[in-house]
Amino acid sequence: MNITIVNPSKIPALLYGGTERVIWYLGKEMAKLGHKVTYLVAAGSVCDFANVRALNNQLPLNEQIPENTDIVHFNFPVNEKISKPFVTTIHGNSSSGQEFDINTIFVSKNHAERHNSTSYVYNGLDWDDYGKLDLNKERIYFHFLANAAWKVKNLKGAMKICSLANEKLAVLGGNRLNFKMGFRLTLNTDIKFYGMVGGEKKMELLSKSKGLIFPVLWDEPFGLALIESMYFGCPVFGTPYGALSEIVNNESGFLSDKADDIAEAIKNIDTFDRKIISDYAVENFNSKRMAIEYLKRYEIVLSGKTLNETKPIYNQELNQKIFKFS
């Protein structure tokens, strides 16, 4: 099968790059399975296992899709008419009233339900790229893994939890002095900021962490931070919003909208089995499994059927709610 994967950003992802990381591993697995992959992505992208074409925002998408393409996989909403069969994955949350193509795929069950859909595929990563595990390494701190400037990620809540539990916090994705949130200077010396990290530095930091503190204040569509942390044997302590309730089970973490309850839970960190947590991530959220699930969706579309009975649409009742954290 000739598969064209389209996204307006550059690959590979060097630091965070959630969507970029996902489509990279998706294409890599498709190539391993014997399919021919072409990326239509931002100029400057490189790839050693697939063809790469530079996306030109001044031209219609339809004119840029290779003629031999069997199916196109968009990773953003497309409003123009496409002559080839295609699917669309929506990776983030949408806005009120937004309607999507009938062959749209979401990244968790909750994400799909909030758009009146049952069509979803979990993200997966290639764990071979995450280095050799040492689950017996000394654990020094808890960590926060997200863009700290984004208020819905709730770094403030993570700091509160660690303060209540008298634990150190490593912030991966933010700086001590931050002007993006007005003016924020964190003076607490038990909190260390590492900025945007990736590669070996990120892996080393995660391997020394006791667990992920993730008290988000929105419906998380999926959360790569969850599965990356779990791979390193880190239980997840967060709020029960969005996909967290799907991905985090009793053996892999604890969820609550109350800081006191989460702080109490992390005091019992030794009750979690790091190997069980890591094995859970490897088995359920690997890139090969993701690719196979997407192939099933491609085949449905190529057979002339649709992935949804009706066009998915933002469900205002399910999306607009108050996110509590106290």
C-alpha positions as CSV (number, residue, x, y, z in Angstrom):
1,M,0.0,0.0,0.0
2,N,1.2,3.5,-0.8
3,I,0.5,5.7,2.2
4,T,0.9,9.5,2.3
5,I,1.1,11.1,5.8
6,V,0.4,14.8,5.9
7,N,1.2,17.3,8.7
8,P,2.3,21.0,8.5
9,S,5.3,20.6,10.8
10,K,8.8,19.4,10.5
11,I,10.0,15.9,11.2
12,P,11.7,14.3,13.1
13,A,10.8,15.9,16.4
14,L,13.9,16.9,18.3
15,L,12.3,17.9,21.6
16,Y,8.6,17.5,22.4
17,G,6.7,17.4,19.1
18,G,3.8,15.2,20.1
19,T,2.1,14.9,16.7
20,E,5.4,14.8,14.9
21,R,6.7,12.0,17.1
22,V,3.5,10.0,16.6
23,I,3.5,10.3,12.8
24,W,7.2,9.5,12.7
25,Y,6.7,6.2,14.5
26,L,3.5,5.5,12.5
27,G,5.4,5.8,9.2
28,K,8.3,3.8,10.5
29,E,6.1,0.9,11.5
30,M,4.2,1.0,8.1
31,A,7.6,0.8,6.3
32,K,8.6,-2.2,8.5
33,L,5.3,-3.9,7.5
34,G,6.2,-3.5,3.8
35,H,4.2,-0.4,2.9
36,K,5.6,2.6,1.0
37,V,5.3,5.8,3.0
38,T,5.5,9.4,1.8
39,Y,5.5,12.3,4.2
40,L,4.1,15.6,3.0
41,V,5.5,17.9,5.7
42,A,7.2,21.2,6.4
43,A,10.3,22.1,4.4
44,G,13.6,20.9,6.0
45,S,12.2,17.6,7.1
46,V,14.3,14.5,6.6
47,C,13.6,10.7,6.9
48,D,15.7,7.6,6.1
49,F,12.8,5.1,5.8
50,A,10.2,7.1,3.7
51,N,10.0,9.7,0.9
52,V,9.7,13.3,2.0
53,R,7.9,16.1,0.1
54,A,7.8,19.7,1.2
55,L,4.3,20.9,2.0
56,N,3.5,24.2,0.1
57,N,0.9,26.2,1.9
58,Q,0.3,28.2,-1.2
59,L,-0.9,25.3,-3.2
60,P,-4.1,23.1,-2.8
61,L,-3.4,19.9,-0.9
62,N,-4.9,17.8,-3.6
63,E,-2.3,19.0,-6.1
64,Q,0.6,17.9,-3.8
65,I,-0.5,14.3,-3.1
66,P,1.6,11.8,-5.0
67,E,-0.3,10.2,-7.9
68,N,0.5,6.6,-6.7
69,T,-1.0,7.2,-3.3
70,D,-3.6,4.6,-2.2
71,I,-4.7,6.5,1.0
72,V,-3.8,9.8,2.5
73,H,-3.6,10.2,6.3
74,F,-4.1,13.9,7.3
75,N,-3.3,15.0,10.9
76,F,-5.3,18.1,10.9
77,P,-8.8,19.1,9.6
78,V,-9.0,19.4,5.8
79,N,-11.7,21.6,4.2
80,E,-10.9,21.1,0.5
81,K,-12.0,18.3,-1.7
82,I,-9.5,15.5,-1.9
83,S,-9.6,13.1,-4.8
84,K,-7.8,10.2,-3.0
85,P,-9.3,8.1,-0.2
86,F,-8.3,9.6,3.1
87,V,-8.6,9.6,6.9
88,T,-8.0,12.4,9.3
89,T,-6.6,12.1,12.8
90,I,-7.4,14.9,15.2
91,H,-4.7,15.1,17.9
92,G,-6.0,18.0,20.0
93,N,-9.2,19.5,21.4
94,S,-11.5,21.5,19.1
95,S,-13.7,24.5,19.3
96,S,-17.4,24.9,19.8
97,G,-19.5,23.7,16.8
98,Q,-16.6,22.3,14.8
99,E,-17.5,19.6,12.5
100,F,-15.2,16.9,11.0
101,D,-14.9,14.6,8.0
102,I,-16.8,11.4,8.4
103,N,-13.6,9.4,8.3
104,T,-12.1,11.2,11.3
105,I,-10.1,9.3,14.0
106,F,-9.5,10.6,17.5
107,V,-6.8,9.5,19.9
108,S,-8.8,8.1,22.8
109,K,-12.3,6.9,23.6
110,N,-13.0,10.0,25.6
111,H,-11.7,12.2,22.9
112,A,-14.0,10.5,20.4
113,E,-17.0,10.6,22.6
114,R,-16.6,14.4,23.1
115,H,-17.1,14.6,19.3
116,N,-20.1,12.2,19.1
117,S,-17.8,9.5,17.6
118,T,-16.6,6.0,18.5
119,S,-13.6,6.1,16.1
120,Y,-10.3,6.3,17.9
121,V,-6.7,4.8,17.9
122,Y,-4.4,5.2,20.8
123,N,-1.0,6.7,20.2
124,G,2.0,4.5,20.3
125,L,5.8,5.0,20.5
126,D,8.8,2.9,19.5
127,W,10.2,2.0,22.9
128,D,13.5,0.8,21.4
129,D,14.3,4.5,20.9
130,Y,13.9,5.2,24.7
131,G,17.1,3.4,25.7
132,K,17.8,0.4,28.0
133,L,15.7,0.4,31.1
134,D,17.1,0.3,34.6
135,L,14.1,0.2,36.9
136,N,16.3,-0.2,40.0
137,K,18.0,3.2,39.5
138,E,17.7,5.5,42.5
139,R,14.6,7.7,42.3
140,I,15.2,11.2,43.5
141,Y,12.2,13.4,42.7
142,F,8.8,13.5,41.1
143,H,8.5,15.2,37.7
144,F,6.1,17.4,35.7
145,L,6.2,16.8,31.9
146,A,4.4,19.4,29.8
147,N,4.5,23.0,28.5
148,A,4.6,24.8,31.9
149,A,3.4,28.0,30.3
150,W,0.1,26.4,29.4
151,K,-2.2,26.9,32.3
152,V,-4.4,23.9,31.6
153,K,-1.4,21.7,32.3
154,N,-1.5,23.1,35.9
155,L,2.2,23.3,37.0
156,K,0.9,25.4,39.9
157,G,-1.1,22.3,41.0
158,A,1.8,20.0,40.6
159,M,4.0,22.2,42.8
160,K,1.2,22.3,45.4
161,I,1.0,18.5,45.5
162,C,4.8,18.1,46.0
163,S,4.8,20.8,48.7
164,L,2.1,19.0,50.6
165,A,4.0,15.7,50.3
166,N,7.3,17.3,51.1
167,E,8.8,16.0,47.8
168,K,11.1,17.5,45.2
169,L,9.8,18.3,41.7
170,A,11.7,18.3,38.4
171,V,9.9,20.5,35.8
172,L,10.5,19.2,32.2
173,G,9.0,21.9,29.9
174,G,9.4,25.2,31.7
175,N,11.7,27.7,33.3
176,R,12.0,29.3,36.7
177,L,11.4,32.7,35.3
178,N,8.4,32.8,33.0
179,F,6.9,35.9,31.3
180,K,4.4,34.0,29.2
181,M,2.1,33.7,32.2
182,G,2.4,37.4,33.1
183,F,5.4,37.3,35.5
184,R,6.2,34.1,37.4
185,L,9.3,33.6,39.4
186,T,9.4,30.3,41.3
187,L,11.7,30.7,44.4
188,N,11.1,27.2,45.9
189,T,14.5,25.4,45.8
190,D,12.8,22.0,46.0
191,I,11.6,22.7,42.4
192,K,14.1,22.4,39.6
193,F,13.4,23.6,36.1
194,Y,15.0,22.0,33.0
195,G,13.3,23.8,30.2
196,M,12.4,22.0,27.0
197,V,14.3,18.8,27.0
198,G,14.5,15.8,24.6
199,G,16.7,12.9,23.7
200,E,19.1,11.4,26.2
201,K,18.7,14.2,28.7
202,K,15.0,13.7,28.9
203,M,15.4,9.9,29.3
204,E,17.9,10.3,32.0
205,L,15.6,12.7,33.9
206,L,12.7,10.3,33.6
207,S,14.7,7.3,34.7
208,K,15.5,9.1,38.1
209,S,11.9,10.1,38.8
210,K,9.6,8.5,41.3
211,G,6.5,9.4,39.4
212,L,4.7,11.9,37.1
213,I,2.6,14.7,38.6
214,F,-0.1,15.6,36.0
215,P,-3.0,17.5,37.5
216,V,-4.4,18.8,34.2
217,L,-7.3,21.2,34.1
218,W,-8.8,20.1,30.8
219,D,-9.9,17.0,29.0
220,E,-6.5,15.6,27.9
221,P,-7.0,14.1,24.4
222,F,-4.3,11.4,25.1
223,G,-1.1,12.5,26.8
224,L,2.2,11.2,25.5
225,A,3.7,12.3,28.9
226,L,1.7,9.6,30.6
227,I,3.0,6.7,28.5
228,E,6.6,8.0,28.4
229,S,6.6,8.2,32.1
230,M,5.1,4.8,32.6
231,Y,7.7,3.3,30.3
232,F,10.3,4.4,32.9
233,G,8.3,2.8,35.6
234,C,6.8,6.0,36.9
235,P,3.2,5.9,38.2
236,V,1.0,8.8,37.2
237,F,-0.6,11.0,39.8
238,G,-3.2,13.3,38.2
239,T,-6.7,14.5,37.7
240,P,-9.4,12.2,36.3
241,Y,-10.0,14.3,33.1
242,G,-10.1,13.3,29.5
243,A,-8.1,10.2,28.6
244,L,-6.4,9.9,32.0
245,S,-9.2,7.7,33.3
246,E,-8.7,5.4,30.3
247,I,-4.9,5.2,30.4
248,V,-4.2,5.3,34.1
249,N,-5.4,2.2,36.0
250,N,-5.0,1.3,39.7
251,E,-1.7,-0.4,39.0
252,S,-0.2,2.5,37.1
253,G,-1.3,5.5,39.1
254,F,-3.8,7.5,41.1
255,L,-6.3,10.1,40.0
256,S,-8.2,12.7,42.0
257,D,-9.3,16.4,41.8
258,K,-8.0,17.0,45.3
259,A,-4.4,17.9,46.0
260,D,-4.5,16.5,49.5
261,D,-5.6,13.1,48.2
262,I,-2.9,13.0,45.5
263,A,-0.2,14.1,48.0
264,E,-1.3,11.3,50.3
265,A,-1.1,8.8,47.4
266,I,2.4,9.7,46.5
267,K,3.5,9.1,50.0
268,N,2.7,5.4,49.2
269,I,4.8,5.3,46.1
270,D,6.5,2.1,47.2
271,T,3.2,0.2,46.7
272,F,3.5,0.5,43.0
273,D,5.5,-2.1,41.0
274,R,7.7,-0.3,38.4
275,K,8.0,-3.3,36.2
276,I,4.2,-3.8,35.9
277,I,3.8,-0.1,35.0
278,S,6.6,-0.3,32.4
279,D,5.3,-3.5,30.9
280,Y,1.8,-2.0,30.7
281,A,3.0,0.9,28.6
282,V,5.1,-1.3,26.3
283,E,2.3,-3.7,25.6
284,N,-0.5,-1.3,25.1
285,F,1.0,1.8,23.7
286,N,3.6,0.7,21.2
287,S,4.0,2.0,17.6
288,K,3.4,-1.4,16.0
289,R,0.1,-1.8,17.7
290,M,-0.9,1.7,16.6
291,A,0.1,1.1,13.0
292,I,-1.9,-2.1,12.8
293,E,-5.0,-0.3,14.2
294,Y,-4.6,2.4,11.6
295,L,-4.2,-0.2,8.8
296,K,-7.6,-1.6,9.8
297,R,-9.1,1.9,9.4
298,Y,-7.4,2.4,6.1
299,E,-8.9,-0.9,4.8
300,I,-12.4,0.1,5.9
301,V,-12.2,3.4,4.0
302,L,-10.6,1.7,0.9
303,S,-13.5,-0.7,0.9
304,G,-15.9,2.2,0.5
305,K,-17.2,2.2,4.1
306,T,-17.0,5.1,6.6
307,L,-15.4,5.2,10.0
308,N,-18.3,7.1,11.5
309,E,-22.0,6.9,10.9
310,T,-22.3,10.6,10.7
311,K,-19.8,13.5,10.7
312,P,-18.2,14.0,14.1
313,I,-19.0,17.3,15.7
314,Y,-17.9,19.1,18.9
315,N,-20.3,18.1,21.6
316,Q,-20.8,21.3,23.6
317,E,-22.4,19.5,26.6
318,L,-19.5,17.1,27.0
319,N,-16.8,19.6,26.3
320,Q,-17.8,22.6,28.4
321,K,-17.5,21.7,32.1
322,I,-15.9,23.0,35.2
323,F,-12.5,21.4,36.0
324,K,-12.1,21.2,39.7
325,F,-8.8,21.1,41.6
326,S,-8.4,22.1,45.2
